[in-house]
């Protein structure tokens, strides 16, 4: 599971910890709205107890993304920056030109 992001693993496990108790409660013919609330509470408690390692892995990944030392750049960012710089240069060149005399021909 090295190629799968930790947030995906954590999310799937959380969904399973909700879906399995929900299925069991529905099989026991408990009203659906009571079963949903009970399954949510059971899933919350179990995920807090059982999923400590995946939760810590997600927290570490989020911290690493949030506190990068260098910003992430890609080819699109570089090309957009070049286009903005070129447009700014054209604007500066146009603003330094002297205004031409108005056309007095009729």
The 8 nearest C-alpha neighbors of each residue, nearest first, counted from 0:
[[1, 3, 2, 4, 8, 5, 7, 9],
 [0, 2, 3, 4, 5, 8, 7, 56],
 [3, 1, 0, 4, 5, 7, 8, 6],
 [2, 4, 0, 1, 5, 7, 8, 6],
 [5, 3, 6, 7, 2, 8, 1, 0],
 [4, 6, 8, 7, 57, 9, 56, 3],
 [5, 7, 9, 8, 4, 57, 10, 53],
 [8, 6, 10, 5, 9, 4, 11, 3],
 [7, 9, 5, 11, 6, 10, 12, 4],
 [8, 10, 6, 12, 7, 11, 53, 13],
 [11, 9, 13, 7, 12, 8, 6, 14],
 [12, 10, 14, 8, 13, 9, 7, 15],
 [11, 13, 15, 9, 14, 10, 16, 8],
 [14, 12, 16, 10, 15, 11, 9, 46],
 [15, 13, 11, 17, 16, 12, 18, 10],
 [16, 14, 18, 12, 17, 13, 19, 11],
 [15, 17, 42, 13, 14, 18, 19, 12],
 [16, 18, 42, 14, 15, 38, 19, 39],
 [19, 17, 15, 21, 20, 16, 14, 22],
 [18, 20, 22, 21, 17, 15, 16, 23],
 [21, 19, 23, 38, 22, 18, 17, 24],
 [22, 20, 38, 18, 24, 19, 23, 34],
 [23, 21, 25, 19, 20, 24, 18, 26],
 [22, 24, 20, 26, 21, 25, 19, 27],
 [23, 25, 27, 21, 26, 22, 34, 29],
 [24, 26, 28, 22, 27, 23, 29, 21],
 [25, 27, 23, 28, 24, 22, 29, 21],
 [26, 28, 24, 25, 29, 23, 22, 30],
 [29, 27, 25, 26, 30, 24, 31, 23],
 [28, 30, 25, 27, 24, 34, 31, 33],
 [31, 29, 33, 32, 34, 28, 25, 24],
 [30, 32, 34, 33, 35, 29, 25, 28],
 [31, 33, 35, 34, 30, 36, 29, 37],
 [32, 34, 36, 30, 35, 31, 37, 29],
 [33, 35, 31, 37, 32, 36, 24, 38],
 [36, 34, 32, 38, 33, 37, 39, 31],
 [35, 37, 39, 33, 38, 34, 40, 32],
 [36, 38, 34, 40, 39, 35, 33, 41],
 [39, 37, 41, 21, 35, 20, 40, 36],
 [38, 40, 42, 36, 37, 41, 17, 43],
 [39, 41, 43, 37, 38, 42, 44, 36],
 [40, 42, 38, 44, 43, 39, 45, 37],
 [43, 41, 17, 16, 39, 45, 40, 44],
 [42, 44, 40, 46, 41, 45, 39, 47],
 [45, 43, 47, 41, 42, 46, 40, 48],
 [44, 46, 48, 42, 47, 43, 49, 41],
 [45, 47, 50, 49, 43, 48, 44, 42],
 [46, 48, 44, 45, 49, 50, 43, 51],
 [47, 49, 45, 46, 50, 44, 51, 43],
 [48, 50, 46, 45, 51, 47, 52, 44],
 [51, 49, 46, 53, 52, 47, 54, 48],
 [50, 52, 54, 53, 49, 55, 48, 47],
 [53, 51, 55, 54, 50, 56, 49, 57],
 [52, 54, 56, 55, 50, 9, 51, 57],
 [55, 53, 57, 51, 56, 52, 50, 58],
 [54, 56, 58, 52, 53, 57, 51, 59],
 [57, 55, 53, 59, 58, 54, 52, 60],
 [58, 56, 60, 54, 55, 59, 6, 5],
 [57, 59, 55, 61, 56, 60, 62, 54],
 [60, 58, 62, 56, 57, 61, 63, 55],
 [61, 59, 63, 57, 62, 58, 56, 64],
 [62, 60, 58, 64, 63, 59, 65, 57],
 [61, 63, 59, 65, 60, 64, 66, 58],
 [62, 64, 60, 66, 61, 65, 59, 67],
 [65, 63, 61, 62, 66, 67, 60, 59],
 [64, 66, 62, 63, 67, 61, 60, 68],
 [67, 65, 63, 64, 62, 68, 61, 69],
 [68, 66, 69, 64, 65, 63, 70, 71],
 [67, 69, 66, 70, 65, 63, 71, 64],
 [68, 70, 67, 71, 66, 72, 64, 65],
 [71, 69, 72, 67, 68, 66, 64, 73],
 [70, 72, 69, 73, 67, 76, 68, 64],
 [73, 71, 76, 70, 74, 77, 75, 69],
 [72, 74, 76, 75, 77, 71, 78, 70],
 [73, 75, 77, 76, 78, 72, 79, 80],
 [76, 74, 78, 77, 73, 79, 72, 80],
 [77, 75, 79, 73, 74, 78, 72, 80],
 [76, 78, 80, 74, 75, 79, 81, 73],
 [79, 77, 81, 75, 80, 76, 82, 74],
 [80, 78, 82, 76, 81, 77, 75, 83],
 [79, 81, 83, 77, 78, 82, 84, 76],
 [82, 80, 78, 84, 79, 83, 85, 77],
 [83, 81, 85, 79, 84, 80, 86, 78],
 [84, 82, 86, 80, 85, 81, 87, 79],
 [83, 85, 87, 81, 82, 86, 80, 88],
 [86, 84, 88, 82, 87, 83, 81, 89],
 [85, 87, 83, 89, 88, 84, 82, 90],
 [86, 88, 90, 84, 85, 89, 83, 91],
 [89, 87, 85, 91, 90, 86, 92, 84],
 [90, 88, 92, 86, 87, 91, 93, 85],
 [89, 91, 87, 93, 88, 92, 94, 86],
 [90, 92, 88, 94, 93, 89, 87, 95],
 [93, 91, 89, 95, 90, 94, 88, 96],
 [94, 92, 90, 91, 95, 96, 89, 88],
 [93, 95, 91, 92, 96, 90, 97, 89],
 [96, 94, 92, 93, 91, 97, 90, 98],
 [97, 95, 94, 93, 98, 92, 99, 91],
 [98, 96, 99, 95, 94, 93, 100, 92],
 [97, 99, 96, 100, 101, 95, 94, 93],
 [98, 100, 97, 101, 102, 96, 103, 95],
 [101, 99, 102, 98, 103, 97, 104, 96],
 [100, 102, 103, 99, 98, 104, 105, 97],
 [101, 103, 104, 100, 105, 99, 98, 97],
 [104, 102, 101, 105, 100, 99, 98, 97],
 [105, 103, 102, 101, 100, 99, 98, 97],
 [104, 103, 102, 101, 100, 99, 98, 97]]
